[in-house]
């Protein structure tokens, strides 16, 4: 694949063969590959296998470097992010509340991903992640795409609000500056959409 400065190529969403990263982009002076996986199970072994597959897609691509990305939108408990305050007495319909601001649901996302990271390292083992990323194009991180809906109080009214953010799982204490800048920029751009 011939890619030049500023180019972005996206794998065909309908006829993807799954053998390339979903997104390849020329950033700075390198070609980056982003292999995206949508989780359909919260089983730790299945999550590890998705990360393995993403790393392999990046490894076999034309990218110089890459980052696996997992979407948790299918496994996160969305009900937890929209507080239930009870039921209407006469109809039994649910009465939903709202958070004062976004700090609580954002903290819940961070806690969810911290727990996910802890389970992965505990059940799969640090050495397995070290071996997975050692000598590979992929940085020893996994970007977690967290998308859900919540409700917050604005002008004394509950307002439905989209919660759309990236979080990161790190599998090495040393993430280089180039990778950190890419991760920050991706999250920044996500907030603008």
DOLO-364942 format. One record per residue: residue number from 1; x, y, z of N, C-alpha, C in turn. Coordinates in Angstrom, 2 decimals, decimal comma. Layout:
+-----+---------+---------+---------+---------+---------+---------+---------+---------+---------+
: seq :    n.px :    n.py :    n.pz :   ca.px :   ca.py :   ca.pz :    c.px :    c.py :    c.pz :
+-----+---------+---------+---------+---------+---------+---------+---------+---------+---------+
: NUM :       X :       Y :       Z :       X :       Y :       Z :       X :       Y :       Z :
...
+-----+---------+---------+---------+---------+---------+---------+---------+---------+---------+
***
This chain:
+-----+---------+---------+---------+---------+---------+---------+---------+---------+---------+
: seq :    n.px :    n.py :    n.pz :   ca.px :   ca.py :   ca.pz :    c.px :    c.py :    c.pz :
+-----+---------+---------+---------+---------+---------+---------+---------+---------+---------+
:   1 :    0,85 :   -1,18 :    0,00 :    0,00 :    0,00 :    0,00 :    0,89 :    1,23 :    0,00 :
:   2 :    0,59 :    2,16 :   -0,86 :    1,35 :    3,39 :   -0,94 :    0,56 :    4,49 :   -0,26 :
:   3 :    1,09 :    5,00 :    0,83 :    0,39 :    6,02 :    1,61 :    1,33 :    7,19 :    1,83 :
:   4 :    0,81 :    8,40 :    1,73 :    1,66 :    9,58 :    1,88 :    1,10 :   10,49 :    2,97 :
:   5 :    1,90 :   11,51 :    3,31 :    1,59 :   12,43 :    4,41 :    0,14 :   12,89 :    4,37 :
:   6 :   -0,56 :   12,73 :    5,50 :   -1,94 :   13,18 :    5,62 :   -2,98 :   12,19 :    5,13 :
:   7 :   -2,55 :   11,12 :    4,46 :   -3,50 :   10,12 :    3,96 :   -4,07 :    9,27 :    5,09 :
:   8 :   -5,32 :    8,88 :    4,93 :   -5,96 :    7,93 :    5,83 :   -6,70 :    6,92 :    4,96 :
:   9 :   -6,47 :    5,64 :    5,21 :   -7,25 :    4,61 :    4,51 :   -8,02 :    3,83 :    5,56 :
:  10 :   -9,25 :    3,47 :    5,21 :  -10,14 :    2,76 :    6,12 :  -10,55 :    1,46 :    5,46 :
:  11 :  -10,48 :    0,36 :    6,22 :  -10,89 :   -0,94 :    5,70 :  -12,37 :   -0,91 :    5,37 :
:  12 :  -12,77 :   -1,62 :    4,34 :  -14,17 :   -1,66 :    3,93 :  -15,03 :   -2,21 :    5,07 :
:  13 :  -16,02 :   -1,44 :    5,55 :  -16,82 :   -1,89 :    6,70 :  -17,73 :   -3,08 :    6,38 :
:  14 :  -18,10 :   -3,26 :    5,11 :  -19,01 :   -4,34 :    4,74 :  -18,30 :   -5,59 :    4,24 :
:  15 :  -17,12 :   -5,42 :    3,65 :  -16,41 :   -6,55 :    3,05 :  -14,98 :   -6,66 :    3,58 :
:  16 :  -14,81 :   -6,40 :    4,85 :  -13,50 :   -6,49 :    5,48 :  -13,07 :   -7,94 :    5,56 :
:  17 :  -11,80 :   -8,20 :    5,21 :  -11,27 :   -9,55 :    5,34 :  -10,67 :   -9,78 :    6,72 :
:  18 :  -10,48 :   -8,70 :    7,50 :   -9,96 :   -8,84 :    8,84 :   -8,46 :   -9,07 :    8,92 :
:  19 :   -7,76 :   -8,88 :    7,80 :   -6,32 :   -9,15 :    7,79 :   -5,48 :   -7,87 :    7,81 :
:  20 :   -6,11 :   -6,74 :    7,86 :   -5,39 :   -5,47 :    7,94 :   -5,96 :   -4,64 :    9,07 :
:  21 :   -5,19 :   -3,69 :    9,58 :   -5,79 :   -2,76 :   10,54 :   -6,96 :   -2,03 :    9,89 :
:  22 :   -7,94 :   -1,66 :   10,68 :   -9,11 :   -0,98 :   10,15 :   -8,79 :    0,40 :    9,62 :
:  23 :   -7,78 :    1,04 :   10,23 :   -7,39 :    2,39 :    9,82 :   -5,88 :    2,43 :    9,68 :
:  24 :   -5,41 :    2,96 :    8,56 :   -3,99 :    3,19 :    8,36 :   -3,83 :    4,66 :    8,00 :
:  25 :   -2,93 :    5,33 :    8,70 :   -2,77 :    6,77 :    8,51 :   -1,30 :    7,17 :    8,61 :
:  26 :   -0,92 :    8,11 :    7,78 :    0,43 :    8,67 :    7,83 :    0,39 :    9,83 :    8,82 :
:  27 :    1,06 :    9,65 :    9,96 :    1,07 :   10,67 :   11,01 :    2,52 :   10,98 :   11,34 :
:  28 :    2,86 :   12,26 :   11,30 :    4,26 :   12,62 :   11,52 :    5,10 :   12,07 :   10,38 :
:  29 :    6,05 :   11,22 :   10,70 :    6,87 :   10,65 :    9,63 :    6,73 :    9,13 :    9,57 :
:  30 :    5,59 :    8,61 :   10,14 :    5,41 :    7,17 :   10,15 :    3,98 :    6,79 :    9,76 :
:  31 :    3,83 :    5,57 :    9,29 :    2,52 :    5,03 :    8,96 :    2,01 :    4,26 :   10,18 :
:  32 :    0,84 :    4,71 :   10,67 :    0,22 :    4,13 :   11,86 :   -0,93 :    3,21 :   11,46 :
:  33 :   -1,03 :    2,08 :   12,13 :   -2,16 :    1,17 :   11,93 :   -2,97 :    1,08 :   13,21 :
:  34 :   -4,28 :    1,16 :   13,07 :   -5,19 :    1,05 :   14,21 :   -6,15 :   -0,11 :   13,94 :
:  35 :   -5,98 :   -1,21 :   14,68 :   -6,82 :   -2,39 :   14,51 :   -7,95 :   -2,33 :   15,54 :
:  36 :   -9,18 :   -2,21 :   15,05 :  -10,34 :   -2,01 :   15,92 :  -11,13 :   -3,31 :   16,08 :
:  37 :  -11,44 :   -3,63 :   17,33 :  -12,22 :   -4,82 :   17,65 :  -13,39 :   -4,43 :   18,53 :
:  38 :  -14,57 :   -4,93 :   18,20 :  -15,76 :   -4,72 :   19,03 :  -15,95 :   -5,95 :   19,90 :
:  39 :  -15,90 :   -5,77 :   21,21 :  -16,08 :   -6,89 :   22,12 :  -17,55 :   -7,29 :   22,18 :
:  40 :  -17,78 :   -8,60 :   22,22 :  -19,14 :   -9,13 :   22,37 :  -19,21 :  -10,04 :   23,59 :
:  41 :  -18,12 :  -10,08 :   24,35 :  -18,07 :  -10,89 :   25,56 :  -17,13 :  -10,20 :   26,55 :
:  42 :  -17,44 :  -10,32 :   27,83 :  -16,55 :   -9,77 :   28,85 :  -15,61 :  -10,84 :   29,40 :
:  43 :  -15,58 :  -12,01 :   28,75 :  -14,67 :  -13,07 :   29,13 :  -13,23 :  -12,60 :   28,90 :
:  44 :  -12,41 :  -12,72 :   29,93 :  -11,04 :  -12,18 :   29,88 :  -10,22 :  -12,84 :   28,78 :
:  45 :  -10,35 :  -14,15 :   28,62 :   -9,59 :  -14,85 :   27,57 :  -10,01 :  -14,35 :   26,18 :
:  46 :  -11,30 :  -14,14 :   25,99 :  -11,79 :  -13,63 :   24,70 :  -11,26 :  -12,22 :   24,43 :
:  47 :  -11,21 :  -11,40 :   25,46 :  -10,66 :  -10,05 :   25,30 :   -9,19 :  -10,12 :   24,91 :
:  48 :   -8,43 :  -10,98 :   25,58 :   -7,02 :  -11,16 :   25,24 :   -6,86 :  -11,61 :   23,80 :
:  49 :   -7,69 :  -12,54 :   23,36 :   -7,63 :  -13,03 :   21,97 :   -7,93 :  -11,91 :   20,97 :
:  50 :   -8,84 :  -10,99 :   21,33 :   -9,11 :   -9,84 :   20,46 :   -7,88 :   -8,93 :   20,37 :
:  51 :   -7,21 :   -8,72 :   21,49 :   -5,99 :   -7,90 :   21,48 :   -4,92 :   -8,59 :   20,64 :
:  52 :   -4,77 :   -9,92 :   20,80 :   -3,81 :  -10,69 :   20,00 :   -4,07 :  -10,53 :   18,51 :
:  53 :   -5,34 :  -10,65 :   18,13 :   -5,71 :  -10,53 :   16,72 :   -5,41 :   -9,13 :   16,19 :
:  54 :   -5,68 :   -8,12 :   16,99 :   -5,39 :   -6,74 :   16,58 :   -3,89 :   -6,54 :   16,39 :
:  55 :   -3,09 :   -7,06 :   17,32 :   -1,63 :   -6,94 :   17,21 :   -1,14 :   -7,64 :   15,94 :
:  56 :   -1,70 :   -8,82 :   15,65 :   -1,30 :   -9,56 :   14,45 :   -1,69 :   -8,81 :   13,17 :
:  57 :   -2,86 :   -8,18 :   13,16 :   -3,27 :   -7,41 :   11,99 :   -2,30 :   -6,27 :   11,73 :
:  58 :   -1,90 :   -5,59 :   12,78 :   -0,94 :   -4,49 :   12,63 :    0,40 :   -5,04 :   12,16 :
:  59 :    0,81 :   -6,16 :   12,74 :    2,10 :   -6,76 :   12,42 :    2,19 :   -7,15 :   10,95 :
:  60 :    1,11 :   -7,66 :   10,38 :    1,15 :   -8,14 :    9,00 :    0,79 :   -7,04 :    7,99 :
:  61 :    0,64 :   -5,82 :    8,45 :    0,26 :   -4,72 :    7,56 :    1,47 :   -3,91 :    7,12 :
:  62 :    1,19 :   -2,91 :    6,32 :    2,24 :   -1,99 :    5,85 :    2,56 :   -0,90 :    6,87 :
:  63 :    1,85 :   -0,89 :    7,99 :    2,08 :    0,13 :    9,02 :    3,47 :   -0,03 :    9,64 :
:  64 :    4,05 :    1,10 :   10,03 :    5,32 :    1,08 :   10,75 :    5,10 :    0,79 :   12,22 :
:  65 :    3,99 :    1,24 :   12,73 :    3,69 :    1,17 :   14,16 :    2,18 :    1,16 :   14,31 :
:  66 :    1,66 :    0,70 :   15,46 :    0,22 :    0,68 :   15,60 :   -0,26 :    0,56 :   17,02 :
:  67 :   -1,58 :    0,62 :   17,14 :   -2,26 :    0,54 :   18,44 :   -3,55 :   -0,27 :   18,27 :
:  68 :   -3,72 :   -1,31 :   19,10 :   -5,01 :   -2,01 :   19,11 :   -6,08 :   -1,14 :   19,78 :
:  69 :   -7,30 :   -1,22 :   19,27 :   -8,42 :   -0,47 :   19,85 :   -9,58 :   -1,44 :   20,08 :
:  70 :  -10,12 :   -1,44 :   21,30 :  -11,27 :   -2,27 :   21,63 :  -12,46 :   -1,38 :   21,95 :
:  71 :  -13,61 :   -1,72 :   21,39 :  -14,86 :   -1,03 :   21,74 :  -15,57 :   -1,88 :   22,78 :
:  72 :  -15,96 :   -1,25 :   23,89 :  -16,69 :   -1,96 :   24,94 :  -18,19 :   -1,66 :   24,91 :
:  73 :  -18,66 :   -1,03 :   23,84 :  -20,06 :   -0,60 :   23,79 :  -21,04 :   -1,76 :   23,89 :
:  74 :  -20,62 :   -2,98 :   23,52 :  -21,52 :   -4,12 :   23,57 :  -21,46 :   -4,89 :   24,90 :
:  75 :  -20,48 :   -4,58 :   25,75 :  -20,33 :   -5,33 :   27,00 :  -20,52 :   -4,46 :   28,24 :
:  76 :  -20,50 :   -3,15 :   28,08 :  -20,67 :   -2,28 :   29,23 :  -22,13 :   -2,30 :   29,68 :
:  77 :  -22,36 :   -2,18 :   30,96 :  -23,73 :   -2,15 :   31,49 :  -24,26 :   -0,72 :   31,37 :
:  78 :  -24,96 :   -0,45 :   30,29 :  -25,44 :    0,91 :   30,02 :  -26,44 :    1,40 :   31,07 :
:  79 :  -27,19 :    0,48 :   31,68 :  -28,18 :    0,88 :   32,69 :  -27,52 :    1,58 :   33,88 :
:  80 :  -26,30 :    1,20 :   34,20 :  -25,61 :    1,83 :   35,33 :  -25,33 :    3,31 :   35,10 :
:  81 :  -25,30 :    3,71 :   33,85 :  -24,95 :    5,09 :   33,53 :  -26,17 :    6,02 :   33,45 :
:  82 :  -27,33 :    5,43 :   33,59 :  -28,56 :    6,22 :   33,57 :  -29,30 :    5,90 :   34,87 :
:  83 :  -29,15 :    6,74 :   35,89 :  -29,64 :    6,37 :   37,23 :  -31,15 :    6,20 :   37,29 :
:  84 :  -31,55 :    5,09 :   37,91 :  -32,96 :    4,79 :   38,11 :  -33,34 :    5,25 :   39,51 :
:  85 :  -34,40 :    6,05 :   39,61 :  -34,81 :    6,56 :   40,92 :  -36,04 :    5,87 :   41,48 :
:  86 :  -36,58 :    4,95 :   40,75 :  -37,77 :    4,24 :   41,23 :  -38,78 :    4,09 :   40,12 :
:  87 :  -40,05 :    3,98 :   40,53 :  -41,14 :    3,81 :   39,57 :  -42,28 :    4,75 :   39,92 :
:  88 :  -43,00 :    5,16 :   38,88 :  -44,22 :    5,94 :   39,12 :  -45,24 :    5,02 :   39,81 :
:  89 :  -45,89 :    5,53 :   40,84 :  -46,83 :    4,71 :   41,63 :  -48,01 :    4,23 :   40,80 :
:  90 :  -48,59 :    5,10 :   40,00 :  -49,83 :    4,75 :   39,29 :  -49,60 :    3,86 :   38,06 :
:  91 :  -48,46 :    3,96 :   37,40 :  -48,24 :    3,19 :   36,17 :  -47,16 :    2,12 :   36,31 :
:  92 :  -46,29 :    2,25 :   37,28 :  -45,19 :    1,30 :   37,43 :  -44,03 :    1,56 :   36,48 :
:  93 :  -44,18 :    2,58 :   35,63 :  -43,08 :    2,91 :   34,72 :  -41,88 :    3,41 :   35,51 :
:  94 :  -40,71 :    3,17 :   34,95 :  -39,49 :    3,56 :   35,64 :  -39,30 :    5,07 :   35,62 :
:  95 :  -38,80 :    5,60 :   36,73 :  -38,50 :    7,01 :   36,86 :  -36,98 :    7,15 :   36,88 :
:  96 :  -36,47 :    7,82 :   35,86 :  -35,02 :    7,97 :   35,74 :  -34,57 :    9,30 :   36,32 :
:  97 :  -33,39 :    9,29 :   36,87 :  -32,80 :   10,49 :   37,45 :  -31,71 :   11,03 :   36,55 :
:  98 :  -30,85 :   11,84 :   37,14 :  -29,75 :   12,44 :   36,40 :  -28,62 :   12,74 :   37,37 :
:  99 :  -27,41 :   12,72 :   36,85 :  -26,25 :   13,10 :   37,66 :  -26,10 :   14,62 :   37,66 :
: 100 :  -25,46 :   15,14 :   38,69 :  -25,25 :   16,59 :   38,80 :  -24,37 :   17,10 :   37,66 :
: 101 :  -23,36 :   16,31 :   37,30 :  -22,49 :   16,66 :   36,19 :  -21,88 :   15,37 :   35,64 :
: 102 :  -20,95 :   15,47 :   34,72 :  -20,37 :   14,29 :   34,08 :  -19,31 :   13,59 :   34,92 :
: 103 :  -18,89 :   14,19 :   36,03 :  -17,77 :   13,61 :   36,78 :  -18,08 :   12,19 :   37,28 :
: 104 :  -19,30 :   11,93 :   37,72 :  -19,62 :   10,58 :   38,20 :  -19,61 :    9,55 :   37,09 :
: 105 :  -20,33 :    9,75 :   35,97 :  -20,26 :    8,72 :   34,93 :  -18,86 :    8,58 :   34,31 :
: 106 :  -18,10 :    9,65 :   34,23 :  -16,72 :    9,54 :   33,73 :  -15,89 :    8,70 :   34,70 :
: 107 :  -16,05 :    8,94 :   35,99 :  -15,34 :    8,12 :   36,99 :  -15,74 :    6,66 :   36,88 :
: 108 :  -17,01 :    6,41 :   36,58 :  -17,47 :    5,03 :   36,41 :  -16,80 :    4,35 :   35,23 :
: 109 :  -16,61 :    5,09 :   34,13 :  -15,90 :    4,54 :   32,96 :  -14,47 :    4,22 :   33,33 :
: 110 :  -13,79 :    5,16 :   34,00 :  -12,41 :    4,91 :   34,41 :  -12,32 :    3,70 :   35,33 :
: 111 :  -13,25 :    3,57 :   36,26 :  -13,24 :    2,42 :   37,17 :  -13,47 :    1,12 :   36,40 :
: 112 :  -14,38 :    1,15 :   35,43 :  -14,65 :   -0,04 :   34,61 :  -13,38 :   -0,48 :   33,89 :
: 113 :  -12,67 :    0,46 :   33,28 :  -11,47 :    0,09 :   32,53 :  -10,33 :   -0,29 :   33,47 :
: 114 :  -10,24 :    0,33 :   34,65 :   -9,22 :   -0,09 :   35,63 :   -9,47 :   -1,55 :   36,05 :
: 115 :  -10,72 :   -1,88 :   36,29 :  -11,07 :   -3,24 :   36,67 :  -10,78 :   -4,22 :   35,52 :
: 116 :  -11,09 :   -3,82 :   34,30 :  -10,80 :   -4,66 :   33,14 :   -9,30 :   -4,92 :   33,04 :
: 117 :   -8,49 :   -3,88 :   33,20 :   -7,03 :   -4,02 :   33,15 :   -6,56 :   -4,97 :   34,25 :
: 118 :   -7,07 :   -4,79 :   35,45 :   -6,69 :   -5,63 :   36,58 :   -7,03 :   -7,10 :   36,32 :
: 119 :   -8,21 :   -7,36 :   35,78 :   -8,60 :   -8,74 :   35,47 :   -7,71 :   -9,34 :   34,40 :
: 120 :   -7,41 :   -8,56 :   33,36 :   -6,56 :   -9,07 :   32,28 :   -5,18 :   -9,45 :   32,80 :
: 121 :   -4,57 :   -8,56 :   33,57 :   -3,22 :   -8,83 :   34,07 :   -3,24 :   -9,98 :   35,08 :
: 122 :   -4,27 :  -10,02 :   35,92 :   -4,36 :  -11,06 :   36,93 :   -4,59 :  -12,44 :   36,31 :
: 123 :   -5,52 :  -12,54 :   35,36 :   -5,89 :  -13,84 :   34,81 :   -5,02 :  -14,29 :   33,64 :
: 124 :   -4,56 :  -13,36 :   32,83 :   -3,73 :  -13,71 :   31,67 :   -2,25 :  -13,69 :   32,05 :
: 125 :   -1,87 :  -12,73 :   32,86 :   -0,50 :  -12,63 :   33,33 :    0,30 :  -11,56 :   32,59 :
: 126 :    1,10 :  -10,83 :   33,34 :    1,94 :   -9,78 :   32,75 :    2,87 :  -10,35 :   31,69 :
: 127 :    3,41 :  -11,54 :   31,93 :    4,37 :  -12,13 :   30,99 :    3,73 :  -12,41 :   29,63 :
: 128 :    2,44 :  -12,78 :   29,62 :    1,74 :  -13,02 :   28,35 :    1,63 :  -11,75 :   27,54 :
: 129 :    1,37 :  -10,63 :   28,21 :    1,28 :   -9,35 :   27,51 :    2,66 :   -8,90 :   27,04 :
: 130 :    3,67 :   -9,13 :   27,87 :    5,04 :   -8,79 :   27,48 :    5,42 :   -9,55 :   26,21 :
: 131 :    5,14 :  -10,85 :   26,19 :    5,45 :  -11,67 :   25,00 :    4,64 :  -11,24 :   23,79 :
: 132 :    3,38 :  -10,88 :   24,01 :    2,51 :  -10,47 :   22,90 :    3,07 :   -9,24 :   22,18 :
: 133 :    3,54 :   -8,26 :   22,93 :    3,98 :   -7,00 :   22,33 :    5,48 :   -6,96 :   22,02 :
: 134 :    6,27 :   -7,86 :   22,60 :    7,73 :   -7,80 :   22,43 :    8,12 :   -7,94 :   20,95 :
: 135 :    8,89 :   -6,94 :   20,50 :    9,39 :   -6,95 :   19,12 :    8,34 :   -6,70 :   18,06 :
: 136 :    7,16 :   -6,29 :   18,46 :    6,07 :   -6,06 :   17,50 :    5,94 :   -4,58 :   17,16 :
: 137 :    5,22 :   -4,30 :   16,09 :    4,96 :   -2,92 :   15,67 :    4,02 :   -2,21 :   16,64 :
: 138 :    3,16 :   -2,98 :   17,29 :    2,16 :   -2,40 :   18,19 :    2,81 :   -1,90 :   19,47 :
: 139 :    2,41 :   -0,71 :   19,88 :    2,82 :   -0,22 :   21,19 :    2,15 :   -1,10 :   22,25 :
: 140 :    2,77 :   -1,29 :   23,42 :    2,19 :   -2,15 :   24,46 :    1,06 :   -1,46 :   25,22 :
: 141 :    0,06 :   -1,05 :   24,46 :   -1,12 :   -0,40 :   25,01 :   -2,34 :   -0,91 :   24,26 :
: 142 :   -3,49 :   -0,66 :   24,81 :   -4,74 :   -0,94 :   24,12 :   -5,66 :    0,22 :   24,41 :
: 143 :   -6,15 :    0,84 :   23,36 :   -7,08 :    1,95 :   23,51 :   -8,48 :    1,36 :   23,66 :
: 144 :   -9,21 :    1,81 :   24,66 :  -10,56 :    1,32 :   24,92 :  -11,56 :    2,41 :   24,55 :
: 145 :  -12,43 :    2,10 :   23,59 :  -13,46 :    3,04 :   23,18 :  -14,70 :    2,80 :   24,04 :
: 146 :  -15,07 :    3,82 :   24,79 :  -16,18 :    3,75 :   25,74 :  -17,30 :    4,67 :   25,25 :
: 147 :  -18,42 :    4,09 :   24,88 :  -19,55 :    4,89 :   24,40 :  -20,81 :    4,45 :   25,13 :
: 148 :  -21,48 :    5,39 :   25,74 :  -22,75 :    5,11 :   26,39 :  -23,55 :    6,41 :   26,48 :
: 149 :  -24,69 :    6,34 :   27,10 :  -25,51 :    7,54 :   27,30 :  -25,80 :    7,68 :   28,79 :
: 150 :  -25,96 :    8,90 :   29,21 :  -26,25 :    9,19 :   30,59 :  -27,18 :   10,39 :   30,63 :
: 151 :  -27,45 :   10,87 :   31,81 :  -28,29 :   12,05 :   31,97 :  -27,66 :   12,93 :   33,04 :
: 152 :  -27,56 :   14,21 :   32,74 :  -27,02 :   15,16 :   33,71 :  -27,98 :   16,34 :   33,86 :
: 153 :  -27,84 :   17,03 :   34,98 :  -28,70 :   18,19 :   35,25 :  -28,09 :   19,43 :   34,59 :
: 154 :  -28,86 :   20,05 :   33,73 :  -28,48 :   21,33 :   33,12 :  -29,67 :   22,26 :   33,27 :
: 155 :  -29,45 :   23,42 :   33,88 :  -30,54 :   24,38 :   34,14 :  -31,71 :   23,71 :   34,87 :
: 156 :  -31,38 :   22,91 :   35,87 :  -32,36 :   22,22 :   36,71 :  -33,21 :   21,19 :   35,97 :
: 157 :  -32,77 :   20,76 :   34,80 :  -33,50 :   19,75 :   34,03 :  -32,58 :   18,57 :   33,71 :
: 158 :  -33,12 :   17,34 :   33,71 :  -32,31 :   16,19 :   33,30 :  -32,16 :   16,17 :   31,78 :
: 159 :  -30,92 :   16,20 :   31,32 :  -30,66 :   16,25 :   29,87 :  -29,91 :   14,99 :   29,45 :
: 160 :  -30,47 :   14,22 :   28,48 :  -29,74 :   13,07 :   27,96 :  -28,41 :   13,53 :   27,37 :
: 161 :  -27,36 :   12,81 :   27,68 :  -26,02 :   13,22 :   27,30 :  -25,21 :   12,02 :   26,81 :
: 162 :  -24,56 :   12,19 :   25,70 :  -23,69 :   11,14 :   25,15 :  -22,36 :   11,16 :   25,90 :
: 163 :  -21,91 :   10,00 :   26,28 :  -20,60 :    9,86 :   26,90 :  -19,74 :    9,08 :   25,92 :
: 164 :  -18,75 :    9,73 :   25,37 :  -17,97 :    9,21 :   24,27 :  -16,51 :    9,48 :   24,59 :
: 165 :  -15,75 :    8,46 :   24,94 :  -14,37 :    8,72 :   25,34 :  -13,48 :    7,51 :   25,10 :
: 166 :  -12,19 :    7,77 :   25,06 :  -11,19 :    6,72 :   25,02 :  -10,56 :    6,61 :   26,39 :
: 167 :  -10,19 :    5,41 :   26,74 :   -9,35 :    5,18 :   27,92 :   -8,25 :    4,25 :   27,46 :
: 168 :   -7,24 :    4,08 :   28,26 :   -6,09 :    3,31 :   27,82 :   -5,73 :    2,23 :   28,83 :
: 169 :   -5,40 :    1,06 :   28,31 :   -4,82 :    0,00 :   29,11 :   -3,35 :   -0,06 :   28,73 :
: 170 :   -2,47 :    0,02 :   29,69 :   -1,03 :   -0,04 :   29,40 :   -0,48 :   -1,38 :   29,89 :
: 171 :    0,40 :   -1,94 :   29,09 :    1,01 :   -3,22 :   29,43 :    2,52 :   -3,09 :   29,54 :
: 172 :    2,98 :   -1,85 :   29,72 :    4,39 :   -1,56 :   29,94 :    4,46 :   -0,25 :   30,71 :
: 173 :    5,42 :   -0,13 :   31,63 :    5,54 :    1,14 :   32,35 :    6,10 :    2,26 :   31,48 :
: 174 :    6,64 :    1,91 :   30,33 :    7,29 :    2,91 :   29,47 :    6,55 :    3,07 :   28,15 :
: 175 :    5,69 :    4,06 :   28,09 :    5,01 :    4,41 :   26,84 :    5,71 :    5,65 :   26,31 :
: 176 :    6,21 :    5,55 :   25,09 :    7,02 :    6,67 :   24,58 :    6,17 :    7,90 :   24,26 :
: 177 :    6,84 :    9,03 :   24,15 :    6,17 :   10,32 :   23,92 :    5,34 :   10,32 :   22,64 :
: 178 :    5,87 :    9,70 :   21,58 :    5,15 :    9,66 :   20,30 :    3,80 :    8,98 :   20,47 :
: 179 :    3,78 :    7,84 :   21,14 :    2,53 :    7,11 :   21,37 :    1,60 :    7,92 :   22,26 :
: 180 :    2,12 :    8,51 :   23,32 :    1,29 :    9,31 :   24,23 :    0,62 :   10,46 :   23,50 :
: 181 :    1,36 :   11,13 :   22,62 :    0,80 :   12,26 :   21,87 :   -0,31 :   11,79 :   20,93 :
: 182 :   -0,11 :   10,64 :   20,28 :   -1,14 :   10,10 :   19,38 :   -2,40 :    9,78 :   20,17 :
: 183 :   -2,24 :    9,13 :   21,33 :   -3,39 :    8,78 :   22,16 :   -4,15 :   10,02 :   22,63 :
: 184 :   -3,43 :   11,03 :   23,05 :   -4,07 :   12,28 :   23,48 :   -4,82 :   12,94 :   22,34 :
: 185 :   -4,22 :   12,96 :   21,17 :   -4,86 :   13,60 :   20,01 :   -6,10 :   12,83 :   19,57 :
: 186 :   -6,04 :   11,49 :   19,60 :   -7,22 :   10,70 :   19,24 :   -8,38 :   10,99 :   20,19 :
: 187 :   -8,09 :   11,05 :   21,49 :   -9,16 :   11,34 :   22,45 :   -9,69 :   12,76 :   22,25 :
: 188 :   -8,80 :   13,70 :   21,99 :   -9,23 :   15,08 :   21,74 :  -10,17 :   15,15 :   20,53 :
: 189 :   -9,78 :   14,50 :   19,45 :  -10,61 :   14,52 :   18,24 :  -11,96 :   13,83 :   18,47 :
: 190 :  -11,95 :   12,77 :   19,28 :  -13,21 :   12,09 :   19,59 :  -14,17 :   13,02 :   20,30 :
: 191 :  -13,67 :   13,87 :   21,16 :  -14,53 :   14,81 :   21,89 :  -15,13 :   15,87 :   20,98 :
: 192 :  -14,50 :   16,12 :   19,84 :  -15,00 :   17,13 :   18,91 :  -16,12 :   16,59 :   18,01 :
: 193 :  -16,29 :   15,26 :   17,97 :  -17,31 :   14,70 :   17,06 :  -18,66 :   14,63 :   17,72 :
+-----+---------+---------+---------+---------+---------+---------+---------+---------+---------+
***
